[in-house]
Amino acid sequence: MNERQEQRAAWVTGASSQIGVFLLPRLRAAGYRVFAISRKAPREPLALDPGVVWLRPEAALRPDSVAGLEVTGRAADLVSAGPLELASRLLGVRPSRRIVAFSTSSVHSKRRSADATERKAVLEIGKAEAMLRSLSRGHGVPLLLLRPTLIYGCGRDRNVSLMARLGRRFRFIPVAGEAPGRRAPVHADDLAALTVTALESEPAADFESAACGGATLSYREMATAIADLPSVGARVLSMPPRLLAAAAGALSVLPRWRGIHAEMVRRQGRDLVFDDSALRERLDWAPRPFQPLESDFSVPGECLRLQLP
């Protein structure tokens, strides 16, 4: 690495998440030393690569945990692809140059959910957003807060991959009626690329936005694109919404299908797309349209190399 690169570092929470999978190699390619935080990391910091050090959250919160490994020259950047609460705690112990934090568009779409658990979850996320926003302003650190829609790309999501699993298991993907609700799935690698662009853009400033994929399509069209994959080989089956909601409730008691529930079925008729035009213009971001590939259901080899075994 050259001298400029040695002065770049980033702390990444949720480093084993689907965004983290694609972000680590992109940060390394951009010359960053990465401190990757995950609950799955070993007790002691682990260097899988000269420029990637894995730590548990509790280790990352200890100021001396990476003594001798931190770069000098400027404060590190902070990327939150995990719990926003952890990002707030890190900001309190580690000086940051700027922050890119991922929340979820669910704070808008599930605010009035009929499912009390969902309502409670998004309420807590909203509180975590507010805390990080307040702390970043108090520390004078620019914050880019992003709320992605359906994320997919390496098989670690609970939406696209779940639909593919349903199709493989039952040879059909059920949808509620015509399932006309619009969706804009976004690839995790496009979010990773956006993150690196945001970290390197000048001037940095506080900004909040949704982050959608490059195409808008109905839920049924999304299901059809997944069903048509050779590895899925399924068809899309329209079912009466009430019947499908009841079936989803019954299936959800099984551990393998715990992500399925009646409210998910009801949302198939609602539009869950958001305006992110200002973000695209601001950072010249052009995410890919939803055209799922077989490779979107596993971690790419070049990314796997930097992930925990």
KAQUI-V305789 format. One line per field, one symbol per residue. psi: psi as a letter, one per 30 degrees, with the letter a starting at -180 (. if undefined). Layout:
psi->???
This chain:
psi->kleeefgklkkjlhfgleeeefeeeeeeffgkkkjkkkffllekkkjflfgjkklleeeffkfgfhkffkllelkllkkjgakfeeeeeefffjkkelkjkkbkfffefgegkfjeeeeeefeeeeeeeeeeeeeeeefhkkkjjkilbjklfggglgdeeeeeeeeeefgljkljbfifkklikkkeeeeeeeeeeeffkklklkkklljlagkklleeeeeeeeefkefehllkjklkeeeeeeeeeefffkefgffkleeeeeffgkkhlljgeeeeeeghkillljiklefgglkkefeeeflk.
